[in-house]
Structure formats: structure tokens, C-alpha cells
């Protein structure tokens, strides 16, 4: 069961952006692009699962009716899109010369959600 799909990532980052981020060879090869998107989704799902192992939630994270909780779907799509973006290359730096990127605020949001879930200040509608 996947927590998100390419459409979910596209809803957040834009369909054209997702394609651009996944086209690291800049050759427009749709098979490689699709494979990279699928790999990013798998990596994001495993990242979410790795954080949630050891909590009171069961993996995979699903609601009572076997759906993915919206928070998890959204979080996973963000992580997958960020993974694609970051793999494409980070060229921005902050005022201290540390590498960052224009989507860093989304990375901070994902970290806040994960920390909240682990601390119990956020709850999932999941079993």
C-alpha cells in the first residue's frame, strides 16, 4: 500500500516541477523519470515508517477503514517531492554560507510534523 502517488506530489509541487526534479539527466526519458518518482515515493514511505516504528501506531499506517491518514499521505508526498528536488541539486546558501534551498520551509514543516507525531502533540486517525 502506498501512502501517496505522483499526483499527490504534483498537487504540492506542480506536475511540471516534479517532472523537472525527477529528470536529473535532463533528457526527458519518461521511464527514468517515472522510476525516479517511484523511488522517491518508496524512500519517503520508508522514512515515515522508520520514524513511526516503536510508537503505538501499526505499520503500515492506516485508518480503521484501511485508508492512508491524510496527514501521512501529505507528509509522504512532501518528503518525496523534497527528495526529488534536493537530488536535482541545491544551489542556494543562507546568510552563514550553509547550503539551503528555496523549499527549505517545507523541509522544516515535515520535521515539525514528524516531531509532533513522535512527541504525541499530533495524533493520527490510524490504528
N, C-alpha and C positions, 0 to 999 in steps of 0.2 A: 504494500500500500504506500503510495506516495503522498507526502504531506502537501506538495504543491506541484504545479506543472509550468510549462513555458508561458502559458497565458497569464498565470498569476505573476510571474516575474515581469512580463511585458506590461501588465497593468500598473506596476510600480515604477519601472524604469523606462518604459516605452519600448514598443516592439522593435523599432529600428535600432535603438540603443543596445538592446540585448543582442541582436544580430551583430552589431558592430563590435561589442565587447567580446563576443564568442569567436569572431573572425580574426584571431590573433595572427594568422598568416596573411591577412588582407587579400585573400584570393577568391573570396565568395563561395568557397566549396561548401554547399549546404549540408553534405554528410558530415564533414568535420565540425561545422557549426552546431549541428544537432547533437553530435556526440559530446561536444564540449558543454553544451547546455545540460544535457542529461548527466554528465559527470559532476557538474556544479550542483545540480539538484541532489544527487546522491551524497555528495560531500556535505552539503548543508543539512540534509536529513540526519546523517551520522553525527554531525556536530551537535544538533539539537538533542538527539538520543543520548549522546555521551554526557551532556550536561544533566539530563533528566534521570539518568540511571542512578539508583540509590535514593531517589525521592519516593514519595508514596504513590506516584503515578506508575502505571504499567506501560511498557514499551511494546508495540507502537502506541503512541498517544492518540487515543480515540475517545469519542463521546460514547454514551450508552447505546446510541443507535449506529455505532461503528463509523461515524464521520470524523474527519480531522477537525479538532477545535480551531476556530477562526484565528486565534492568537498564534497557534503553531503553524498554520498554513501561511499566515502573513510573515511570521518570523523566518520561516524557512525560505520563502520567496525572497525576502530581503537579503538573507545570507548568501543565497545562490547568486543573486544579481551582483552583490558586492564582491563575491569571489570572482566572477567573470570580469568585472570592472578592474579589480586590483590585479588580476592576472594579465590584463591588457597593458598595464603599466601605470605606475603612479609617478607623476612628474611635478606635483606641487610640493611646496615646503612651507612650514609655519614660520613664525617670527624668530624661532630659535634654530631654524635650519633643519628641523626634523621633518622627514617625509610624511606628508598627509595628502589628502585629495579632496576634491570638491564634494564628495559624497560621505565625508568623514562623519558628518552629523548622523547619517543613517547607521554607520557602524556603532556610534555611541548609543543610539536608540536600541539597537539589538543587544548590546551589552547590558543596558539598563533593564530590558525585559527579562533577559536570562537571569541576571542577579536578583530581580524581583521574584521570579518563579522559584529560584533556589532558596531565597530568604523567607518565602511564604507570604510576602506582601502582595503578590499577584497570585491568583488562583485560576486554574483551568477548569473548564467544563469537560473533564475527562475522567475515565475510570482509573 
